[in-house]
Amino acid sequence: MKNRKKLIILILIIIIGLIFATFYYMNKSQVYNKTLSSATKAVATEEYDKAITLYEEALNYKKDSDVNKKIVLANLLIKSKATYNTAIKQATNKDYIGAVNSFKKVDKQDTKRYSLAQNKVSELTKLYIADNLKGANDNLSSSKFDEANKYLDSIFKVDANNVDAKIVKANLEKAIQKQKDDVEIQANAESEAKKITTFDQAMKIAINSNDFKKMVKGLTKKTDTWYVRSDNTGVGLSPGGVIGNEKGPSIFVKDEPLNNGWSIVNNKNVFNITIGYIGLHTTHIGQGYWVEYNTGKLFRWDNGQAKEVE
C-alpha cells in the first residue's frame, strides 16, 4: 500500500515537471518568435540599430546562425544607408563625381537603395559631362584654351569615348593651331615692317642716330638735310648749293642715292650715305654711313674704315 502511494506521488511529480517544462519551453519559444518578429519590423522601417538589439536579445532564447547573419546584414544596411545619404548631399551640392563614387558604394544587398543608386550614377555622370562640356565650349569661345582642355580632360576621365567631347577637342586643337599661325603671321609682318628696304628709311636711321647728332652738335637744322651754325653768322645754305660768305663749317647729307640706293660692302647690301663738310667756299667729302639692308644696322665710315655706331 505504501509503495503504491509513493508511485502515485512520483508520477504526479513527473507530470507536474513536464507541465512546467512544456510551459517554460512554449513561453521561451513565444518570446523568441515575438522578438524576431519585432526585429523584422524594425528592419522594414529601417530602424537597424533597434533591429540589431532585438536580434541579439532573441539569441538569448535560442542560438541561431540565421539570426547572426541578420545582424551582419543590419550592420551592412546601416553603412549602406549612410553612404547613400552622403551621396544625395554631394549631388545636391553639385559634387557630381563625389556623389557618383558614393552611389557606387551602395551595397547590392541594400535592396531599397541599390537600384536607385545605380540610376543616380548614370544620371549624375550625364550631368557632370554636360557641365564640363559647357565649361569647355565657354572657355574655347573666350580663347582660354588651357582651361577648356582641363574641362575636356575631366570628361575623358569618366567617358574616354565621349563623342561630344571629342568634337570639342578637335575644335580646340584647330583653334590652338590657328592662334599659333596668327602669332607667326603677325611676327613675320612686324619683322617685315622693321626691315630697311628704301633709301629714305636708311636716311632717317643715319640722321636720327646719336653719332650724327654728335656730329652736328652746335649746328641748327635749316632744311631736311642741311645744318648751319646756331648763330647763323654769315652762313647761308640751300639744297641747291652754297650761297653767301661762310665763316664757319656747315654739314650737308647727300640724299641722292647711287646704284639704286644701295651698294655691296663686305659681301653685305648697304645704303651708302655721304656726309659733306662745307666751309670757306670748300666742300670736303670723306665720311659717311652705311645702313645695312633689311637689318638697319648703322656703320660709320671714314676714309675706308668702318665701325658700327648708334
PLY file of the C-alpha trace (Angstrom):
ply
format ascii 1.0
element vertex 310
property float x
property float y
property float z
element edge 309
property int vertex1
property int vertex2
end_header
0.00 0.00 0.00
2.78 2.33 0.93
4.71 1.52 -2.27
1.66 2.21 -4.38
1.19 5.56 -2.71
4.81 6.51 -3.35
4.49 5.55 -7.00
1.45 7.75 -7.44
3.25 10.68 -5.84
6.26 10.16 -8.13
4.06 10.04 -11.18
2.33 13.24 -10.12
5.69 14.96 -9.63
6.84 13.90 -13.11
3.61 15.06 -14.67
3.83 18.43 -12.92
7.50 18.78 -14.02
6.60 18.02 -17.59
3.82 20.56 -17.46
6.16 23.23 -16.13
8.90 22.30 -18.67
6.44 22.41 -21.53
5.09 25.75 -20.33
8.63 27.16 -19.98
9.66 25.96 -23.45
6.48 27.27 -25.04
6.86 30.61 -23.32
10.53 30.90 -24.35
9.69 29.99 -27.93
6.89 32.51 -27.92
9.18 35.26 -26.67
11.82 34.27 -29.24
9.38 34.38 -32.15
7.90 37.64 -30.95
11.34 39.21 -30.64
12.29 38.05 -34.15
9.05 39.46 -35.49
9.76 42.82 -33.87
13.29 42.80 -35.28
11.97 42.09 -38.79
9.54 45.02 -38.49
12.39 47.27 -37.33
14.40 46.31 -40.42
11.39 47.06 -42.62
11.15 50.58 -41.14
14.95 50.97 -41.40
15.43 51.06 -37.62
18.55 48.98 -37.96
20.07 49.72 -34.56
16.84 48.65 -32.89
16.72 45.52 -35.05
20.26 44.56 -34.04
19.34 44.93 -30.36
16.27 42.69 -30.84
18.23 40.07 -32.77
20.82 39.92 -30.01
18.01 39.58 -27.45
16.49 36.74 -29.47
19.80 34.88 -29.34
19.41 34.75 -25.55
16.41 32.49 -26.09
17.80 30.48 -28.93
21.14 30.18 -30.66
20.52 30.55 -34.41
23.13 31.17 -37.15
20.47 32.79 -39.34
19.93 35.43 -36.67
23.68 36.10 -36.63
23.56 36.60 -40.41
20.69 39.06 -39.97
22.76 41.06 -37.51
25.59 41.23 -40.07
23.11 42.35 -42.75
21.64 45.03 -40.46
25.11 46.47 -39.83
25.76 46.43 -43.58
22.48 48.27 -44.21
23.40 50.94 -41.65
26.61 51.66 -43.55
24.94 51.45 -46.97
22.18 53.88 -45.97
24.72 56.37 -44.61
26.69 56.13 -47.87
23.52 56.72 -49.89
22.60 59.78 -47.81
26.11 61.18 -48.23
25.79 60.73 -52.00
22.49 62.63 -52.01
24.11 65.59 -50.21
27.04 65.56 -52.64
24.69 65.55 -55.62
22.72 68.48 -54.12
25.98 70.43 -53.83
26.81 69.55 -57.47
29.77 67.44 -56.43
28.80 65.00 -59.15
31.96 62.88 -59.17
31.96 62.58 -55.39
28.27 61.60 -55.49
28.87 59.04 -58.24
31.68 57.43 -56.25
29.47 57.29 -53.14
26.47 55.85 -55.00
28.73 53.13 -56.39
29.48 52.03 -52.80
25.83 51.30 -52.00
25.68 47.54 -51.33
23.75 45.16 -53.58
22.10 43.66 -50.50
20.58 47.07 -49.78
17.55 46.30 -51.94
15.81 49.58 -51.04
18.60 51.77 -52.36
20.83 49.78 -54.72
18.74 50.25 -57.88
18.17 53.92 -57.04
21.90 54.38 -56.57
22.72 52.80 -59.94
20.23 55.09 -61.68
21.79 58.07 -59.92
25.25 57.04 -61.14
24.05 57.21 -64.75
22.09 60.43 -64.22
24.87 62.32 -62.44
27.52 61.18 -64.91
25.47 62.77 -67.69
25.08 65.99 -65.68
28.81 66.04 -64.97
29.65 65.62 -68.64
27.12 68.30 -69.64
28.57 70.79 -67.15
32.12 70.15 -68.33
31.14 70.35 -71.99
29.64 73.78 -71.32
32.80 74.84 -69.50
34.97 73.61 -72.36
32.89 75.39 -75.01
32.69 78.64 -73.00
36.46 78.74 -72.49
37.09 77.80 -76.11
34.93 80.73 -77.20
36.98 83.01 -74.91
40.26 81.59 -76.28
41.12 80.21 -72.82
42.50 77.04 -74.31
44.22 75.63 -71.21
41.02 75.93 -69.19
38.97 74.37 -71.99
41.39 71.46 -72.11
41.02 70.88 -68.34
37.25 70.53 -68.73
37.71 68.03 -71.55
40.22 66.01 -69.53
37.62 65.77 -66.75
35.12 64.32 -69.22
37.55 61.78 -70.66
38.31 60.50 -67.16
34.73 59.29 -66.82
33.97 58.63 -70.50
37.05 58.18 -72.67
35.00 57.80 -75.85
32.54 60.65 -75.38
31.64 61.81 -78.90
30.68 65.38 -77.98
33.90 65.89 -76.06
35.94 64.57 -78.99
34.29 67.11 -81.30
35.12 69.97 -78.91
38.68 68.59 -78.59
39.08 68.71 -82.38
37.77 72.29 -82.47
40.14 73.21 -79.63
43.15 71.82 -81.49
42.16 73.79 -84.61
41.80 76.98 -82.57
45.20 76.46 -80.91
46.84 75.90 -84.29
45.13 78.99 -85.74
46.36 81.06 -82.81
49.91 79.82 -83.41
49.60 80.59 -87.13
48.24 84.07 -86.39
51.10 84.79 -83.99
53.62 83.65 -86.59
51.95 85.75 -89.31
51.95 88.79 -87.01
55.59 88.23 -86.07
56.55 87.94 -89.74
54.57 91.08 -90.56
56.29 93.01 -87.78
59.65 91.68 -88.89
58.97 92.75 -92.47
57.79 96.16 -91.27
61.07 96.67 -89.42
63.20 95.81 -92.44
65.07 98.67 -94.04
64.39 98.40 -97.75
64.42 102.01 -99.04
66.95 104.80 -99.15
64.59 107.15 -97.30
64.41 104.68 -94.39
68.19 104.45 -94.32
68.50 108.25 -94.34
66.24 108.54 -91.30
68.33 106.00 -89.40
71.51 107.92 -90.19
70.36 111.46 -89.37
68.46 110.34 -86.27
71.43 108.39 -84.88
73.31 109.53 -81.78
76.52 109.53 -83.82
75.14 112.03 -86.35
73.64 114.18 -83.58
77.10 114.49 -82.00
78.49 115.47 -85.37
76.02 118.32 -85.85
76.14 119.45 -82.23
76.12 123.27 -82.18
74.57 123.44 -85.61
70.95 124.21 -86.42
68.87 122.32 -88.93
67.79 124.56 -91.79
66.34 122.12 -94.30
65.65 118.38 -94.27
69.31 117.57 -94.72
71.25 120.80 -94.17
72.69 122.09 -90.90
74.21 125.55 -90.19
75.88 127.32 -87.27
73.46 128.01 -84.48
74.13 131.77 -84.62
73.72 131.64 -88.43
76.69 134.06 -88.70
77.44 134.71 -92.33
76.16 131.32 -93.35
73.59 130.60 -96.00
72.82 127.16 -97.36
70.23 125.79 -99.73
69.52 122.34 -101.20
70.99 123.63 -104.45
74.37 124.55 -103.02
76.32 127.16 -101.06
75.48 130.84 -101.10
76.92 133.75 -99.13
80.20 134.09 -97.27
80.63 131.13 -94.88
82.71 131.94 -91.80
82.31 128.51 -90.18
81.68 124.90 -91.11
78.33 123.50 -92.12
77.24 119.96 -92.95
75.03 118.50 -95.61
73.95 114.91 -96.12
73.84 113.70 -99.67
70.32 112.46 -100.18
70.57 111.31 -103.75
71.02 107.51 -103.73
73.56 105.97 -106.03
73.41 102.49 -107.54
69.65 102.29 -106.94
70.17 103.30 -103.36
72.48 100.54 -102.17
75.95 99.10 -102.65
77.70 95.86 -101.77
80.25 96.25 -98.95
81.94 93.31 -97.24
79.50 90.99 -99.00
76.56 92.88 -97.50
73.98 95.05 -99.18
74.17 98.56 -97.68
72.75 102.00 -98.34
75.62 104.44 -98.84
75.01 107.89 -97.30
77.69 110.55 -97.83
78.46 113.43 -95.47
79.79 116.72 -96.92
81.59 119.43 -94.93
81.24 122.96 -96.19
83.29 125.91 -95.08
85.17 128.85 -96.59
83.86 128.01 -100.05
85.26 124.46 -99.85
83.47 121.17 -99.77
85.18 118.10 -98.33
83.65 114.62 -98.57
85.48 111.97 -96.64
82.96 110.37 -94.38
79.56 108.78 -94.46
77.32 105.98 -93.29
76.43 102.50 -94.39
72.99 101.29 -93.40
72.69 97.55 -93.75
69.86 96.41 -95.97
66.96 94.76 -94.01
68.56 94.88 -90.55
69.12 98.67 -90.45
72.50 98.32 -88.69
74.39 101.61 -88.89
78.11 101.81 -89.73
80.19 105.00 -89.81
82.92 105.00 -92.42
85.85 107.37 -92.56
88.46 107.09 -95.30
87.65 103.44 -95.88
87.45 102.43 -92.23
84.02 101.42 -90.89
82.64 100.74 -87.41
79.15 100.09 -86.12
77.58 103.06 -84.36
74.26 104.01 -82.85
0 1
1 2
2 3
3 4
4 5
5 6
6 7
7 8
8 9
9 10
10 11
11 12
12 13
13 14
14 15
15 16
16 17
17 18
18 19
19 20
20 21
21 22
22 23
23 24
24 25
25 26
26 27
27 28
28 29
29 30
30 31
31 32
32 33
33 34
34 35
35 36
36 37
37 38
38 39
39 40
40 41
41 42
42 43
43 44
44 45
45 46
46 47
47 48
48 49
49 50
50 51
51 52
52 53
53 54
54 55
55 56
56 57
57 58
58 59
59 60
60 61
61 62
62 63
63 64
64 65
65 66
66 67
67 68
68 69
69 70
70 71
71 72
72 73
73 74
74 75
75 76
76 77
77 78
78 79
79 80
80 81
81 82
82 83
83 84
84 85
85 86
86 87
87 88
88 89
89 90
90 91
91 92
92 93
93 94
94 95
95 96
96 97
97 98
98 99
99 100
100 101
101 102
102 103
103 104
104 105
105 106
106 107
107 108
108 109
109 110
110 111
111 112
112 113
113 114
114 115
115 116
116 117
117 118
118 119
119 120
120 121
121 122
122 123
123 124
124 125
125 126
126 127
127 128
128 129
129 130
130 131
131 132
132 133
133 134
134 135
135 136
136 137
137 138
138 139
139 140
140 141
141 142
142 143
143 144
144 145
145 146
146 147
147 148
148 149
149 150
150 151
151 152
152 153
153 154
154 155
155 156
156 157
157 158
158 159
159 160
160 161
161 162
162 163
163 164
164 165
165 166
166 167
167 168
168 169
169 170
170 171
171 172
172 173
173 174
174 175
175 176
176 177
177 178
178 179
179 180
180 181
181 182
182 183
183 184
184 185
185 186
186 187
187 188
188 189
189 190
190 191
191 192
192 193
193 194
194 195
195 196
196 197
197 198
198 199
199 200
200 201
201 202
202 203
203 204
204 205
205 206
206 207
207 208
208 209
209 210
210 211
211 212
212 213
213 214
214 215
215 216
216 217
217 218
218 219
219 220
220 221
221 222
222 223
223 224
224 225
225 226
226 227
227 228
228 229
229 230
230 231
231 232
232 233
233 234
234 235
235 236
236 237
237 238
238 239
239 240
240 241
241 242
242 243
243 244
244 245
245 246
246 247
247 248
248 249
249 250
250 251
251 252
252 253
253 254
254 255
255 256
256 257
257 258
258 259
259 260
260 261
261 262
262 263
263 264
264 265
265 266
266 267
267 268
268 269
269 270
270 271
271 272
272 273
273 274
274 275
275 276
276 277
277 278
278 279
279 280
280 281
281 282
282 283
283 284
284 285
285 286
286 287
287 288
288 289
289 290
290 291
291 292
292 293
293 294
294 295
295 296
296 297
297 298
298 299
299 300
300 301
301 302
302 303
303 304
304 305
305 306
306 307
307 308
308 309
